[in-house]
């Protein structure tokens, strides 16, 4: 009898704030701005741990073709 392992869906994969910033090639404070603008949903685990769904981070990268374009849109929405 063979055992079959279920495939993990990308919405089941979580990454840290630092990993999200590396994937998007932005600073940690920019990640915080994405959260404040509602562009990126976070999952708080206790008082010090924040995780993000990998699919949400990848959506930001694909949305405009680059993270820098996404950041310009986010900054204009937050600061205006």
VOGUKE-541067 format. One record per residue: z, y, x of N, C-alpha, C in turn; residue in one letter. Coordinates in Angstrom, 3 decimals. Layout:
+----------+----------+----------+----------+----------+----------+----------+----------+----------+------+
!     n.zz !     n.yy !     n.xx !    ca.zz !    ca.yy !    ca.xx !     c.zz !     c.yy !     c.xx ! fise !
+----------+----------+----------+----------+----------+----------+----------+----------+----------+------+
!        Z !        Y !        X !        Z !        Y !        X !        Z !        Y !        X !    a !
...
+----------+----------+----------+----------+----------+----------+----------+----------+----------+------+
END
This chain:
+----------+----------+----------+----------+----------+----------+----------+----------+----------+------+
!     n.zz !     n.yy !     n.xx !    ca.zz !    ca.yy !    ca.xx !     c.zz !     c.yy !     c.xx ! fise !
+----------+----------+----------+----------+----------+----------+----------+----------+----------+------+
!    0.000 !   -1.178 !    0.844 !    0.000 !    0.000 !    0.000 !    0.000 !    1.235 !    0.885 !    x !
!   -0.920 !    2.138 !    0.661 !   -0.986 !    3.341 !    1.480 !   -0.250 !    4.483 !    0.795 !    x !
!    0.344 !    5.312 !    1.594 !    1.019 !    6.482 !    1.026 !    0.069 !    7.666 !    1.094 !    x !
!    0.083 !    8.448 !    0.059 !   -0.784 !    9.618 !   -0.023 !    0.102 !   10.853 !   -0.058 !    x !
!   -0.192 !   11.767 !    0.841 !    0.556 !   13.012 !    0.875 !   -0.212 !   14.074 !    0.100 !    x !
!    0.456 !   14.772 !   -0.778 !   -0.254 !   15.814 !   -1.536 !   -0.667 !   16.954 !   -0.608 !    x !
!   -1.803 !   17.530 !   -0.907 !   -2.252 !   18.688 !   -0.146 !   -1.403 !   19.894 !   -0.523 !    x !
!   -1.107 !   20.705 !    0.456 !   -0.343 !   21.920 !    0.172 !   -1.296 !   23.024 !   -0.230 !    x !
!   -1.006 !   23.661 !   -1.312 !   -1.796 !   24.811 !   -1.743 !   -1.321 !   26.029 !   -0.981 !    x !
!   -2.208 !   26.999 !   -0.784 !   -1.843 !   28.175 !   -0.005 !   -0.766 !   29.014 !   -0.689 !    x !
!   -0.615 !   28.889 !   -2.016 !    0.435 !   29.649 !   -2.672 !    1.807 !   29.024 !   -2.445 !    x !
!    1.840 !   27.843 !   -1.837 !    3.101 !   27.201 !   -1.489 !    3.516 !   27.495 !   -0.051 !    x !
!    2.675 !   28.207 !    0.686 !    2.963 !   28.505 !    2.085 !    3.486 !   29.930 !    2.184 !    x !
!    4.622 !   30.079 !    2.839 !    5.235 !   31.387 !    3.006 !    5.290 !   31.736 !    4.489 !    x !
!    5.145 !   33.034 !    4.777 !    5.233 !   33.502 !    6.155 !    6.226 !   34.654 !    6.229 !    x !
!    6.697 !   34.920 !    7.431 !    7.682 !   35.980 !    7.638 !    7.004 !   37.351 !    7.662 !    x !
!    7.813 !   38.363 !    7.648 !    7.331 !   39.746 !    7.717 !    6.554 !   39.976 !    9.013 !    x !
!    7.082 !   39.461 !   10.106 !    6.402 !   39.621 !   11.401 !    5.054 !   38.899 !   11.409 !    x !
!    5.016 !   37.694 !   10.863 !    3.753 !   36.954 !   10.796 !    2.736 !   37.682 !    9.922 !    x !
!    3.198 !   38.275 !    8.826 !    2.303 !   39.044 !    7.956 !    1.739 !   40.247 !    8.708 !    x !
!    2.585 !   40.925 !    9.475 !    2.109 !   42.092 !   10.222 !    1.098 !   41.681 !   11.286 !    x !
!    1.304 !   40.534 !   11.905 !    0.356 !   40.049 !   12.913 !   -0.981 !   39.670 !   12.273 !    x !
!   -0.931 !   39.013 !   11.125 !   -2.176 !   38.631 !   10.452 !   -2.962 !   39.845 !    9.985 !    x !
!   -2.255 !   40.867 !    9.509 !   -2.913 !   42.072 !    9.023 !   -3.208 !   43.073 !   10.148 !    x !
!   -2.622 !   42.815 !   11.322 !   -2.755 !   43.714 !   12.478 !   -2.252 !   45.114 !   12.160 !    x !
!   -1.064 !   45.141 !   11.547 !   -0.392 !   46.400 !   11.227 !    1.066 !   46.308 !   11.673 !    x !
!    1.748 !   47.423 !   11.654 !    3.157 !   47.447 !   12.068 !    4.056 !   46.893 !   10.962 !    x !
!    5.298 !   46.631 !   11.333 !    6.274 !   46.152 !   10.351 !    6.534 !   47.216 !    9.286 !    x !
!    6.537 !   48.479 !    9.682 !    6.767 !   49.536 !    8.693 !    5.596 !   49.628 !    7.704 !    x !
!    4.403 !   49.287 !    8.152 !    3.254 !   49.269 !    7.248 !    3.410 !   48.154 !    6.221 !    x !
!    3.952 !   47.033 !    6.632 !    4.245 !   45.953 !    5.680 !    5.199 !   46.467 !    4.613 !    x !
!    6.214 !   47.223 !    5.028 !    7.157 !   47.804 !    4.070 !    6.452 !   48.762 !    3.117 !    x !
!    5.469 !   49.511 !    3.604 !    4.708 !   50.422 !    2.743 !    3.871 !   49.643 !    1.730 !    x !
!    3.274 !   48.530 !    2.172 !    2.528 !   47.684 !    1.234 !    3.437 !   47.205 !    0.110 !    x !
!    4.647 !   46.807 !    0.452 !    5.609 !   46.334 !   -0.553 !    5.971 !   47.478 !   -1.502 !    x !
!    6.256 !   48.654 !   -0.941 !    6.647 !   49.812 !   -1.758 !    5.514 !   50.235 !   -2.700 !    x !
!    4.272 !   50.082 !   -2.251 !    3.123 !   50.473 !   -3.068 !    2.725 !   49.395 !   -4.067 !    x !
!    3.373 !   48.234 !   -3.996 !    3.041 !   47.146 !   -4.895 !    1.812 !   46.364 !   -4.465 !    x !
!    1.344 !   46.581 !   -3.245 !    0.171 !   45.878 !   -2.727 !    0.508 !   44.472 !   -2.246 !    x !
!    1.772 !   44.242 !   -1.919 !    2.196 !   42.961 !   -1.368 !    3.539 !   42.595 !   -1.984 !    x !
!    3.606 !   41.414 !   -2.566 !    4.844 !   40.956 !   -3.204 !    5.691 !   40.197 !   -2.182 !    x !
!    6.977 !   40.485 !   -2.166 !    7.868 !   39.806 !   -1.226 !    8.838 !   38.913 !   -1.979 !    x !
!    9.359 !   37.947 !   -1.254 !   10.383 !   37.061 !   -1.779 !   11.609 !   37.242 !   -0.903 !    x !
!   12.670 !   37.801 !   -1.462 !   13.904 !   38.019 !   -0.706 !   14.728 !   36.746 !   -0.721 !    x !
!   15.092 !   36.292 !    0.469 !   15.942 !   35.120 !    0.636 !   17.220 !   35.621 !    1.301 !    x !
!   18.212 !   35.891 !    0.517 !   19.445 !   36.431 !    1.078 !   19.284 !   37.884 !    1.479 !    x !
!   20.299 !   38.435 !    2.138 !   20.274 !   39.862 !    2.463 !   19.345 !   40.239 !    3.618 !    x !
!   18.962 !   39.276 !    4.468 !   18.196 !   39.637 !    5.658 !   16.833 !   38.964 !    5.779 !    x !
!   16.524 !   38.051 !    4.918 !   15.288 !   37.270 !    5.073 !   14.284 !   37.639 !    3.985 !    x !
!   13.073 !   37.966 !    4.406 !   11.990 !   38.296 !    3.491 !   10.792 !   37.430 !    3.836 !    x !
!   10.197 !   36.824 !    2.821 !    9.011 !   36.001 !    3.017 !    7.886 !   36.503 !    2.128 !    x !
!    6.656 !   36.190 !    2.546 !    5.462 !   36.583 !    1.802 !    4.583 !   35.362 !    1.610 !    x !
!    3.904 !   35.283 !    0.473 !    2.946 !   34.200 !    0.255 !    1.739 !   34.437 !    1.151 !    x !
!    1.324 !   33.403 !    1.823 !    0.176 !   33.500 !    2.714 !   -1.066 !   33.954 !    1.949 !    x !
!   -1.245 !   33.457 !    0.731 !   -2.437 !   33.829 !   -0.045 !   -2.453 !   35.322 !   -0.363 !    x !
!   -1.276 !   35.939 !   -0.573 !   -1.213 !   37.374 !   -0.845 !   -1.607 !   38.185 !    0.387 !    x !
!   -1.157 !   37.728 !    1.544 !   -1.508 !   38.411 !    2.793 !   -3.008 !   38.269 !    3.055 !    x !
!   -3.537 !   37.067 !    2.855 !   -4.968 !   36.850 !    3.062 !   -5.812 !   37.653 !    2.084 !    x !
!   -5.311 !   37.850 !    0.879 !   -6.012 !   38.665 !   -0.117 !   -6.153 !   40.099 !    0.379 !    x !
!   -5.112 !   40.620 !    1.004 !   -5.182 !   41.973 !    1.541 !   -6.227 !   42.076 !    2.646 !    x !
!   -6.320 !   41.066 !    3.469 !   -7.303 !   41.085 !    4.550 !   -8.712 !   41.039 !    3.976 !    x !
!   -8.938 !   40.189 !    2.976 !  -10.280 !   40.013 !    2.407 !  -10.675 !   41.121 !    1.449 !    x !
!   -9.714 !   41.817 !    0.897 !   -9.991 !   42.784 !   -0.166 !  -11.073 !   43.783 !    0.226 !    x !
!  -10.916 !   44.408 !    1.360 !  -11.903 !   45.398 !    1.790 !  -12.596 !   45.001 !    3.081 !    x !
!  -12.369 !   43.780 !    3.514 !  -13.009 !   43.335 !    4.737 !  -12.177 !   43.575 !    5.979 !    x !
!  -11.159 !   44.410 !    5.864 !  -10.284 !   44.638 !    7.020 !   -8.943 !   45.161 !    6.555 !    x !
!   -7.941 !   44.936 !    7.367 !   -6.595 !   45.410 !    7.033 !   -6.527 !   46.918 !    7.123 !    x !
!   -7.281 !   47.536 !    8.028 !   -7.206 !   48.986 !    8.175 !   -7.732 !   49.694 !    6.931 !    x !
!   -8.772 !   49.151 !    6.276 !   -9.263 !   49.736 !    5.037 !   -8.214 !   49.623 !    3.942 !    x !
!   -7.551 !   48.465 !    3.898 !   -6.503 !   48.262 !    2.900 !   -5.372 !   49.246 !    3.133 !    x !
!   -5.063 !   49.499 !    4.383 !   -3.979 !   50.424 !    4.700 !   -4.335 !   51.836 !    4.276 !    x !
!   -5.546 !   52.279 !    4.482 !   -5.942 !   53.631 !    4.085 !   -5.789 !   53.800 !    2.587 !    x !
!   -6.194 !   52.796 !    1.819 !   -6.054 !   52.842 !    0.373 !   -4.584 !   52.905 !   -0.021 !    x !
!   -3.765 !   52.074 !    0.610 !   -2.348 !   52.037 !    0.292 !   -1.670 !   53.354 !    0.629 !    x !
!   -1.956 !   53.897 !    1.795 !   -1.328 !   55.156 !    2.191 !   -1.704 !   56.279 !    1.247 !    x !
!   -2.947 !   56.318 !    0.814 !   -3.339 !   57.397 !   -0.096 !   -2.618 !   57.250 !   -1.438 !    x !
!   -2.344 !   56.012 !   -1.866 !   -1.623 !   55.809 !   -3.124 !   -0.144 !   56.130 !   -2.996 !    x !
!    0.465 !   55.863 !   -1.850 !    1.902 !   56.053 !   -1.674 !    2.249 !   57.506 !   -1.389 !    x !
!    1.470 !   58.149 !   -0.548 !    1.860 !   59.465 !   -0.047 !    1.308 !   60.623 !   -0.846 !    x !
!    0.407 !   60.395 !   -1.775 !   -0.139 !   61.508 !   -2.559 !    0.590 !   61.725 !   -3.832 !    x !
+----------+----------+----------+----------+----------+----------+----------+----------+----------+------+
END
